[in-house]
Amino acid sequence: MRKEEKQEIVQALTDQIKSYGNFYITDTADLTVAKVNNIRRKCFERGIKIQVAKNTLIAKALEAAGVDAEELKGVLKGASTILFSETGNAPAKLIKELRKEGDKPILKGAYIDASVFVGDSQLDSLVALKSKEELVGDIIGLLQSPAKNVISALKSGGSTIAGLVKTLQERG
């Protein structure tokens, strides 16, 4: 591989790291072509970008993207595949699903919103992470609850302030 090609790969990886903000480094070595194609298809269906690259190029891209995670550089051994996603837990869910069919891919490390997770033992924790959309939904639900109580109290207690206060006091 020529120096220019390596620079292009590093630049592409750097851009993806910056634009997605979430990525997983996995081990997919020794998988058959059919299994790798299956992984690629499932990634495409879920909006996950998959990229196979040399460890030295990944390390250079991490540095160029400003990812300060020495722990991740430590996992760059053997064959590495990177999964990029806008949703932090989507690759973890996919890996968990794929592991029902075999023992790979193995999670080497993940970078989610500036948090570093190292090792395959972190997979369950990553699956349990809520996406930004799920968190926003939870917050909206929490904020709507008091408003619903006020509206309900207005309907049941009449439209007077005394009736509203009395109804709210009864509900605790």
C-alpha positions as a printed NumPy array, in Angstrom:
array([[  0.   ,   0.   ,   0.   ],
       [  1.371,   3.38 ,  -1.009],
       [  1.83 ,   6.243,   1.434],
       [ -0.904,   8.269,  -0.304],
       [ -3.391,   5.412,   0.091],
       [ -2.572,   5.115,   3.785],
       [ -3.076,   8.861,   4.243],
       [ -6.459,   8.656,   2.502],
       [ -7.553,   5.802,   4.783],
       [ -6.393,   7.678,   7.905],
       [ -8.237,  10.804,   6.742],
       [-11.434,   8.84 ,   6.042],
       [-11.27 ,   7.143,   9.457],
       [-10.59 ,  10.486,  11.156],
       [-13.606,  12.061,   9.456],
       [-15.84 ,   9.159,  10.481],
       [-14.635,   9.257,  14.092],
       [-15.384,  12.984,  14.243],
       [-18.758,  12.805,  12.504],
       [-20.205,   9.77 ,  14.309],
       [-18.739,  10.286,  17.779],
       [-19.43 ,   6.617,  18.636],
       [-17.395,   3.67 ,  17.442],
       [-16.63 ,   0.105,  18.406],
       [-13.419,  -1.781,  17.69 ],
       [-14.054,  -5.489,  17.205],
       [-12.237,  -8.666,  16.262],
       [-13.721, -10.439,  13.246],
       [-10.648, -12.474,  12.327],
       [-11.07 , -16.004,  10.992],
       [-14.714, -15.49 ,   9.981],
       [-15.863, -16.935,   6.671],
       [-16.729, -14.631,   3.792],
       [-20.403, -15.564,   4.215],
       [-20.361, -14.554,   7.903],
       [-18.586, -11.269,   7.168],
       [-21.105, -10.503,   4.421],
       [-23.918, -11.274,   6.874],
       [-22.399,  -8.817,   9.381],
       [-22.048,  -6.163,   6.663],
       [-25.693,  -6.635,   5.615],
       [-26.959,  -6.35 ,   9.195],
       [-24.818,  -3.262,   9.761],
       [-26.269,  -1.638,   6.642],
       [-29.834,  -2.442,   7.774],
       [-29.206,  -0.735,  11.138],
       [-27.361,   2.316,   9.824],
       [-24.009,   1.154,  11.176],
       [-20.922,   1.8  ,   9.054],
       [-18.349,  -0.987,   9.111],
       [-14.682,  -0.523,   8.199],
       [-11.741,  -2.918,   8.301],
       [ -8.385,  -1.206,   8.728],
       [ -4.86 ,  -1.825,   9.888],
       [ -4.226,  -1.119,  13.557],
       [ -1.497,   1.438,  12.863],
       [ -3.876,   3.406,  10.619],
       [ -6.622,   3.27 ,  13.255],
       [ -4.18 ,   4.556,  15.884],
       [ -3.16 ,   7.453,  13.628],
       [ -6.829,   8.282,  12.946],
       [ -7.626,   8.28 ,  16.682],
       [ -4.775,  10.691,  17.268],
       [ -5.779,  12.922,  14.348],
       [ -9.408,  12.994,  15.549],
       [ -8.31 ,  14.098,  19.007],
       [ -9.483,  10.933,  20.772],
       [ -7.395,  10.868,  23.93 ],
       [ -7.775,   7.21 ,  24.855],
       [ -4.598,   5.269,  25.423],
       [ -6.758,   2.313,  26.517],
       [ -8.109,   2.013,  22.974],
       [ -4.648,   2.041,  21.451],
       [ -3.846,  -0.887,  23.732],
       [ -6.576,  -3.055,  22.159],
       [ -5.263,  -2.545,  18.624],
       [ -3.758,  -5.99 ,  18.185],
       [ -4.635,  -8.622,  15.621],
       [ -7.344,  -7.96 ,  13.037],
       [ -9.574,  -4.974,  13.796],
       [-12.924,  -3.93 ,  12.417],
       [-14.506,  -0.604,  13.361],
       [-18.259,  -0.095,  13.646],
       [-19.466,   3.539,  13.49 ],
       [-22.928,   4.551,  14.646],
       [-24.81 ,   7.689,  15.615],
       [-26.656,   5.666,  18.264],
       [-24.279,   4.634,  21.04 ],
       [-25.774,   1.226,  21.799],
       [-26.723,   0.052,  18.275],
       [-23.414,  -1.763,  17.55 ],
       [-23.52 ,  -3.415,  20.999],
       [-27.008,  -4.757,  20.299],
       [-25.861,  -6.038,  16.908],
       [-22.774,  -7.729,  18.384],
       [-24.947,  -9.363,  21.054],
       [-27.319, -10.639,  18.351],
       [-24.453, -11.956,  16.214],
       [-22.94 , -13.751,  19.199],
       [-26.025, -15.984,  19.36 ],
       [-24.82 , -17.471,  16.059],
       [-21.11 , -17.754,  16.953],
       [-18.326, -16.511,  19.187],
       [-17.427, -13.493,  17.025],
       [-17.297, -10.537,  16.663],
       [-15.475,  -9.94 ,  19.93 ],
       [-15.606,  -6.465,  21.408],
       [-12.113,  -5.038,  21.889],
       [-13.166,  -1.541,  22.878],
       [-15.731,   1.205,  22.361],
       [-15.799,   4.988,  22.432],
       [-19.222,   6.43 ,  23.249],
       [-19.608,  10.202,  23.702],
       [-16.047,  10.573,  25.071],
       [-16.382,   7.52 ,  27.365],
       [-14.075,   4.559,  26.811],
       [-15.104,   0.932,  27.325],
       [-12.434,  -1.758,  27.012],
       [-12.959,  -5.487,  26.737],
       [-15.655,  -7.928,  25.753],
       [-16.96 ,  -7.933,  29.342],
       [-18.361,  -4.428,  28.722],
       [-20.838,  -5.642,  26.086],
       [-23.832,  -5.979,  28.439],
       [-23.201,  -2.498,  29.864],
       [-23.101,  -1.048,  26.357],
       [-26.326,  -2.806,  25.341],
       [-28.049,  -1.261,  28.379],
       [-26.989,   2.299,  27.473],
       [-29.875,   4.495,  26.429],
       [-29.653,   6.478,  23.231],
       [-30.012,  10.272,  23.282],
       [-33.508,   9.898,  21.81 ],
       [-34.544,   7.492,  24.588],
       [-33.194,   9.849,  27.257],
       [-35.004,  12.827,  25.744],
       [-38.213,  10.766,  25.686],
       [-37.785,   9.886,  29.37 ],
       [-37.254,  13.54 ,  30.285],
       [-40.285,  14.661,  28.279],
       [-42.363,  12.002,  30.016],
       [-41.193,  13.228,  33.416],
       [-41.939,  16.838,  32.518],
       [-45.414,  16.002,  31.202],
       [-46.491,  14.239,  34.38 ],
       [-46.961,  17.391,  36.532],
       [-48.73 ,  19.173,  33.681],
       [-51.154,  16.275,  33.325],
       [-51.896,  16.466,  37.056],
       [-52.734,  20.167,  36.794],
       [-54.99 ,  19.622,  33.777],
       [-56.718,  16.71 ,  35.48 ],
       [-57.225,  18.756,  38.643],
       [-58.708,  21.619,  36.641],
       [-61.185,  19.285,  34.978],
       [-62.271,  17.503,  38.161],
       [-62.154,  20.387,  40.639],
       [-63.812,  23.042,  38.568],
       [-62.106,  26.035,  37.125],
       [-61.729,  27.951,  40.38 ],
       [-58.336,  28.316,  41.99 ],
       [-59.74 ,  27.101,  45.318],
       [-61.051,  23.951,  43.598],
       [-57.701,  23.401,  41.901],
       [-55.746,  23.777,  45.146],
       [-58.15 ,  21.457,  46.973],
       [-57.874,  18.776,  44.268],
       [-54.068,  18.978,  44.178],
       [-53.871,  18.742,  47.972],
       [-56.06 ,  15.637,  47.929],
       [-53.8  ,  13.963,  45.392],
       [-50.748,  14.67 ,  47.511]])
